[in-house]
Amino acid sequence: MGITKSEIFTKEQNELANIAKVLGHPARIAILQHLFKLNSCVCGDLVDEIGLAQPTISQHLKELKKLEIIKGTIEGTSVCYCINPIKWKEIKTLLSSFLNLDMNNQSCC
């Protein structure tokens, strides 16, 4: 498999691809849905809610944090995670712009 030449694509194309990759796992979607429902969450609650092992949940949280979709604050011995509203708005704008591309009545196949 070849190396992706991300530098030949626009910043927006690379960002959309990264977002799609992170959102492309059902566990991450479940984590985000749970965080939206509760507005914040302790990682242990996610293990109970999602039904995956702690290390697996931690890896998914790491991927969501890497893209800054979620943020975490240390509260005692736990980390409390929540949705980053600024990044979420950016994601909504990018996805909306992409999904609203017009086909100009093109017919294919």
N, C-alpha and C positions, 0 to 999 in steps of 0.2 A: 504494500500500500504506500502511495506517495505522500510526501509532505504537503500540507495545505499551504499555499502561498498567500497567506492572509494579507500581505502588503499590496497585492494587486487589486484588492477589493476596497470599497469605501469603508469609512468608519462605521456608517450606519449598517452596511451589509454584514460586517464582522460582528457588530453588537447584536443584530437580529439573530444571527447564527448562534452566538453564545447564549442568548436568552432561550432560543428554541431548544438548544442542547440541555440546558439546565431544567427547563420546564418539560422536557421529554421523558421524565421518569414519573410513574404514577405515585411513588412514595413522596416525591417532592411536591406534587400537586396536593396530595393529602395533607402534608405538613402545612403548606400555605393555607389551605382551606381551614384547617384547625386553628391556625394563628389568627386568621380573619374572624373566625367565630368567637374566639376568646379575647382577642385584642392583645394578648400576651400569653406566654407559656413558659413553663420550666421544662427542661429537656426530659426529665423523668415522666412527665405527663404525656409527652409525645410517644414514648415507648409503650405506655399503656394504651393510648389512643390508636396508634398506627399498627401496633402488633409486630414490630420488627425489633431486633436486638439493639441494645444501646450503641455498640460500635457502628452499626449500620445507620442508625438515626444520626449519629454524630457526623458520619461521612456526608450524608445528604445535607445536613445543616451547614457543613463546611462549604459545599458547593453553592448553596443559596447565599451564604455570607460573602463568598468570593466575588459574586456579581453584585453584592450590596442590596439584594432583594430583601434580605432580613438583616436585622442588627441585634446584637446581644449585649446585655449588661450583666455584670457580676453582682449577685445578691447573696452575700454570705458564701456558702459552698456551692451554690447553684448558679447557672447562667439563665437569665430570662431573655427569651427571644421574642421579637415582634417584627411586623412588616415595616419596612422603611418606606414611608408614604411618598417621599420625594422620588425615590427610584421607581416605585410602583407607578406613579404618574408618568414618568418618562417611558416606562415599558408600555403602558397603555397607549401613549401617543405614537411610539414607534410601530407597535403592532397595528394600530388603527390605520396609520398611514400606509403601511404595507398591504393590509387586507383590503383597503379601499382602492387599490390600483384598478383602473378601468380597462376592460378588455376591448373597448371600442368596437363592440359588435363583431369581434373576430370569431370565425368559425374554424374549428380544428378537427382533423380526421374526418 
